[in-house]
Amino acid sequence: MPHSKDSKAAGPDNSKKAARKEYICPYCNKKMNKWQVPPFNFSDGLGWCSDHLYICFNDECGFFKRSWDHMDEQFGHSMGYRAMIHPDSNECMAVPVGSVDAMKGNILDEIQEAKDEASLELRRLAMARLTDAFIARDTGPIMEILRSSEEWPSVRLKAAQMLGDIGDPKSLDALHAVEPGHDAIGKAIADAIKKIHETHFTKECPYCAEVIKARAVVCKHCGKELG
């Protein structure tokens, strides 16, 4: 799906509107609706690691109106897409729809949006703590956040990515022991483990699970020959 190239338009600014969590569509300049993510995965098959998104439901939005011809010409599908902004990353992208009225039933009203405002602020504070630990290269707090089932999925996802970026091989056993609880988090953990091994030119013995050199043909720990 196409992504917005207008990074400034994609996210909220520091205005009074942004403080009220008003997201503006970068294509039609209309207020986007807060939308409740369903309990099942959609679009990318992994989910969004957030309980809500902001979607432009303006049926006259040029981005939405052009999408039907684009999907038909490029993929032969009778469907379109709407502009969507993720509340944590402020990234603007497209979310597919099968009809003009599709997904409108999950729009959250202003009262619900006000109730969730405090929760969103707590999530941002959690992400800030995670960033501080990453800058300090302190894997302990990051691993603690990843392990916690009470943390927001989006924060846990970022924690897994950060551990892969730090690349500390001491994190490998702990990463294997984490219960993801979410497909996207499980993939992020697998990617982090792979990245750590690539950084240090290592791999894990398929017999004893000990870390060995990537080019080893015999495990130095259990003595098994490797294929």
C-alpha positions as CSV (number, residue, x, y, z in Angstrom):
1,M,0.0,0.0,0.0
2,P,1.2,3.6,-0.7
3,H,2.7,5.7,2.1
4,S,2.4,9.4,2.5
5,K,5.5,11.3,1.5
6,D,4.4,14.4,3.4
7,S,5.9,13.8,6.9
8,K,4.8,17.1,8.2
9,A,1.2,16.6,7.2
10,A,1.2,13.1,8.5
11,G,1.5,13.9,12.2
12,P,0.0,16.4,14.6
13,D,1.8,19.6,15.5
14,N,2.1,21.4,18.8
15,S,-1.0,23.4,18.4
16,K,-4.1,23.3,20.6
17,K,-5.7,20.9,18.1
18,A,-2.8,18.5,18.6
19,A,-3.3,18.7,22.3
20,R,-6.9,17.5,21.8
21,K,-5.6,14.6,19.8
22,E,-7.1,16.0,16.5
23,Y,-5.4,14.3,13.5
24,I,-5.8,16.0,10.2
25,C,-5.8,14.1,6.9
26,P,-2.8,15.3,4.8
27,Y,-4.8,14.8,1.6
28,C,-8.1,16.6,2.3
29,N,-7.3,18.6,5.5
30,K,-10.4,17.2,7.2
31,K,-10.3,15.9,10.8
32,M,-9.6,12.1,10.9
33,N,-11.8,9.8,13.0
34,K,-10.5,7.7,15.9
35,W,-11.1,4.1,14.9
36,Q,-11.3,1.0,17.1
37,V,-9.0,-1.8,15.9
38,P,-10.9,-5.1,15.6
39,P,-9.8,-8.1,17.6
40,F,-8.7,-9.9,14.4
41,N,-5.7,-9.0,12.2
42,F,-6.1,-7.2,9.0
43,S,-4.1,-5.5,6.2
44,D,-0.5,-6.6,7.0
45,G,-1.6,-9.9,8.7
46,L,0.3,-8.9,11.9
47,G,-1.9,-6.3,13.4
48,W,-0.9,-2.7,14.4
49,C,0.0,-3.2,18.1
50,S,-2.5,-0.4,19.0
51,D,-6.1,-0.5,20.1
52,H,-7.0,2.4,17.9
53,L,-5.9,4.3,14.7
54,Y,-6.9,7.6,13.1
55,I,-8.6,7.2,9.7
56,C,-9.9,9.7,7.2
57,F,-13.6,8.8,6.6
58,N,-14.2,11.7,4.3
59,D,-15.8,10.1,1.3
60,E,-14.8,13.1,-0.8
61,C,-11.1,12.9,0.1
62,G,-9.1,12.8,-3.1
63,F,-6.8,10.1,-1.8
64,F,-9.8,7.8,-1.1
65,K,-11.6,8.6,-4.4
66,R,-8.5,7.9,-6.5
67,S,-7.7,4.7,-4.7
68,W,-10.5,2.7,-6.5
69,D,-9.0,3.3,-9.9
70,H,-5.5,2.6,-8.6
71,M,-6.4,-0.7,-7.1
72,D,-8.4,-1.8,-10.2
73,E,-5.5,-0.8,-12.6
74,Q,-2.7,-2.2,-10.5
75,F,-4.2,-5.3,-8.9
76,G,-7.6,-5.9,-10.6
77,H,-9.4,-5.6,-7.3
78,S,-12.7,-3.7,-6.7
79,M,-11.6,-2.0,-3.6
80,G,-10.0,1.2,-2.3
81,Y,-8.0,2.6,0.6
82,R,-8.2,5.4,3.1
83,A,-5.5,7.5,4.8
84,M,-4.6,6.3,8.2
85,I,-2.2,7.6,11.0
86,H,-0.8,5.4,13.7
87,P,-1.1,7.3,17.1
88,D,2.3,6.2,18.4
89,S,4.6,6.7,15.3
90,N,2.5,9.4,13.6
91,E,3.2,7.5,10.4
92,C,0.7,8.0,7.6
93,M,-0.2,5.1,5.4
94,A,-3.1,3.5,3.5
95,V,-5.6,1.0,5.0
96,P,-7.6,-1.0,2.5
97,V,-11.5,-0.9,2.4
98,G,-13.9,-3.1,0.4
99,S,-16.7,-0.6,0.2
100,V,-17.5,3.1,0.9
101,D,-19.1,2.2,4.3
102,A,-16.6,-0.5,5.3
103,M,-15.0,0.1,8.8
104,K,-17.3,3.0,9.7
105,G,-19.0,0.9,12.4
106,N,-15.8,1.0,14.5
107,I,-15.5,4.8,14.6
108,L,-15.2,6.0,18.2
109,D,-17.1,9.1,19.3
110,E,-15.7,12.2,21.0
111,I,-16.6,11.0,24.5
112,Q,-14.7,7.8,24.1
113,E,-11.7,9.7,22.6
114,A,-11.6,11.9,25.7
115,K,-11.6,8.9,28.0
116,D,-8.7,7.4,26.1
117,E,-6.6,10.6,26.2
118,A,-5.0,9.8,29.6
119,S,-4.2,6.3,28.4
120,L,-2.5,7.6,25.3
121,E,-0.4,10.0,27.4
122,L,0.7,7.1,29.7
123,R,1.7,5.2,26.6
124,R,3.9,8.1,25.4
125,L,5.6,8.3,28.8
126,A,6.3,4.5,28.6
127,M,7.9,5.0,25.2
128,A,10.0,7.9,26.6
129,R,11.3,5.6,29.3
130,L,12.2,3.1,26.7
131,T,14.0,5.6,24.6
132,D,16.1,6.7,27.7
133,A,17.1,3.1,28.3
134,F,18.1,2.7,24.7
135,I,20.3,5.8,24.7
136,A,22.0,4.5,27.8
137,R,22.4,1.0,26.1
138,D,20.8,-0.4,29.3
139,T,19.1,-3.6,28.2
140,G,17.7,-4.4,31.6
141,P,14.8,-2.0,31.6
142,I,14.1,-2.7,27.9
143,M,13.9,-6.4,28.5
144,E,11.7,-5.8,31.5
145,I,9.3,-3.9,29.3
146,L,9.3,-6.5,26.6
147,R,8.5,-9.3,29.2
148,S,5.6,-7.4,30.8
149,S,2.2,-8.4,29.5
150,E,0.8,-5.3,31.1
151,E,2.7,-2.9,28.8
152,W,1.1,-1.7,25.6
153,P,1.9,-3.9,22.6
154,S,3.3,-1.0,20.6
155,V,5.8,-0.3,23.4
156,R,6.8,-4.0,23.7
157,L,7.2,-4.2,20.0
158,K,9.6,-1.2,20.1
159,A,11.5,-2.8,23.0
160,A,12.2,-5.9,20.9
161,Q,13.4,-3.8,18.0
162,M,15.7,-1.8,20.3
163,L,17.3,-5.0,21.8
164,G,18.1,-6.1,18.2
165,D,19.6,-2.7,17.5
166,I,21.8,-2.8,20.7
167,G,22.9,-6.3,19.7
168,D,24.0,-7.6,23.1
169,P,24.5,-11.4,22.8
170,K,23.6,-11.6,26.6
171,S,20.1,-10.8,25.6
172,L,19.6,-14.0,23.5
173,D,18.4,-16.4,26.2
174,A,16.1,-13.8,27.6
175,L,14.6,-13.1,24.2
176,H,13.9,-16.8,23.6
177,A,12.1,-17.0,26.9
178,V,9.7,-14.1,26.2
179,E,6.0,-14.9,25.7
180,P,5.1,-12.6,22.8
181,G,1.3,-12.7,23.1
182,H,1.1,-11.0,19.7
183,D,2.2,-12.1,16.2
184,A,3.9,-8.8,15.5
185,I,5.9,-8.9,18.7
186,G,6.9,-12.5,18.1
187,K,8.2,-11.5,14.7
188,A,10.1,-8.5,16.2
189,I,11.7,-10.9,18.7
190,A,12.8,-13.3,16.0
191,D,14.2,-10.4,14.0
192,A,16.1,-9.1,17.0
193,I,17.7,-12.6,17.6
194,K,18.7,-12.8,14.0
195,K,20.2,-9.3,14.1
196,I,22.2,-10.0,17.2
197,H,23.7,-13.2,15.5
198,E,24.4,-11.3,12.3
199,T,26.2,-8.6,14.3
200,H,28.5,-11.1,16.1
201,F,28.8,-13.7,13.3
202,T,27.2,-16.4,15.4
203,K,24.4,-18.9,15.4
204,E,22.8,-21.3,17.8
205,C,23.5,-25.1,17.8
206,P,20.3,-26.9,16.8
207,Y,21.1,-29.7,19.3
208,C,22.2,-27.9,22.5
209,A,21.1,-24.3,21.7
210,E,24.5,-22.9,22.7
211,V,25.9,-19.9,20.8
212,I,28.7,-20.8,18.4
213,K,30.5,-19.2,15.4
214,A,28.4,-18.9,12.3
215,R,31.0,-20.9,10.2
216,A,31.4,-23.7,12.8
217,V,30.8,-27.3,11.4
218,V,31.1,-29.0,14.8
219,C,29.5,-27.6,18.0
220,K,32.2,-26.9,20.6
221,H,29.7,-27.5,23.4
222,C,28.0,-30.8,22.6
223,G,30.4,-32.1,19.8
224,K,27.6,-32.6,17.3
225,E,28.4,-32.2,13.6
226,L,26.4,-29.5,11.9
227,G,25.0,-29.7,8.5
